[in-house]
Amino acid sequence: GVNPQAAMQALALLQASGLSGVPGVGAAMAQIVGAVGQMAPAAPVLHNGPLVSSVKPPRAAQPQPIKEGSWVCIDCGNINFPNREHCNAKKCGKPREEVDGGPAAEAAPLAAPAPA
């Protein structure tokens, strides 16, 4: 069956993304709200487009400053704190002496691609 909470979270994310204005998406969202509303009486409703819901979209992760002495894993690209003796990435975990790629540089701002 449909998980009403998951459906409402998906609807909130669609609304926050601005995709509700894409032809067909708003109507599909209204159908989902109607279907979920039959299962859960407290479901949000559409009022002339905007989705009214208590579900908040996730906040974007804020970039963290790179701690001085941090090192980059050459195997997976993870930036590790200076005191780590193994890569902290869940799927890596290799010893620092094998994968230490040197100091981590501050992230450079995104630049526009060069004209071809």
C-alpha positions in Angstrom: 0.0 0.0 0.0 0.9 3.7 0.0 2.7 5.1 3.0 0.8 8.4 3.6 3.6 10.1 5.4 6.1 9.2 2.6 3.6 10.4 0.0 3.2 13.7 1.9 6.9 14.2 2.2 7.3 13.6 -1.6 4.6 16.1 -2.3 6.2 18.7 -0.1 9.5 18.2 -1.9 7.9 18.5 -5.3 6.2 21.7 -4.1 9.4 23.1 -2.7 11.3 22.3 -6.0 8.9 24.4 -8.0 7.9 21.4 -10.2 4.2 21.9 -9.5 4.0 24.4 -12.3 5.2 21.8 -14.9 2.2 20.7 -17.1 0.7 17.6 -15.6 2.6 17.6 -12.3 0.1 19.8 -10.4 -2.7 17.5 -11.5 -0.8 14.4 -10.5 0.0 16.0 -7.1 -3.7 16.7 -6.6 -4.5 13.0 -7.4 -2.0 11.8 -4.9 -3.3 14.2 -2.2 -6.8 12.8 -3.0 -5.7 9.2 -2.7 -3.8 9.8 0.5 -6.7 11.9 1.9 -8.9 8.9 1.7 -6.5 7.0 3.8 -5.5 9.8 6.3 -8.1 12.5 7.0 -5.5 15.0 8.1 -3.8 15.0 4.6 -2.9 18.4 3.2 -4.9 19.8 0.3 -4.1 21.9 -2.7 -5.5 25.5 -2.7 -5.1 27.0 -6.2 -1.7 25.3 -6.6 0.4 25.6 -3.4 0.5 22.5 -1.3 -0.4 23.1 2.3 1.4 20.7 4.6 3.1 20.5 7.9 5.9 18.5 6.3 9.0 20.7 5.8 11.5 20.0 3.0 14.9 19.1 4.1 17.4 21.9 4.5 20.4 21.9 2.2 23.7 20.9 3.9 25.8 23.9 4.7 29.5 23.7 3.5 31.8 23.2 6.5 35.2 25.0 6.6 38.1 22.6 6.1 40.1 22.1 9.3 43.8 23.0 8.9 45.8 19.8 8.5 42.9 17.8 7.0 43.9 15.2 4.3 42.2 13.9 1.2 41.7 10.2 0.6 43.1 9.4 -2.9 40.9 6.3 -3.1 37.4 7.9 -2.5 38.0 11.7 -2.3 36.8 12.0 1.3 38.3 14.9 3.3 39.4 13.6 6.7 40.2 15.5 9.9 43.9 15.7 10.7 43.7 13.2 13.6 42.2 10.4 11.6 44.4 7.4 10.9 41.9 5.8 8.6 39.6 7.3 6.0 36.3 8.2 7.6 34.2 7.3 4.5 31.8 4.4 5.3 32.7 2.5 2.1 36.4 3.2 2.3 38.1 3.1 5.8 41.6 2.5 4.3 44.7 3.3 6.4 46.0 6.9 6.1 49.5 5.7 5.1 48.0 4.0 2.0 45.6 6.7 0.8 46.8 10.1 2.2 46.6 12.5 -0.8 47.9 15.4 1.1 46.3 18.6 2.4 42.7 19.3 1.5 42.3 22.6 -0.4 39.4 24.9 0.3 36.6 24.3 -2.3 37.0 26.7 -5.2 33.9 28.6 -6.3 32.2 27.1 -9.3 33.3 28.9 -12.5 31.4 29.2 -15.7 32.6 26.8 -18.3 35.1 28.2 -20.8 33.6 29.0 -24.2 34.3 26.3 -26.8 
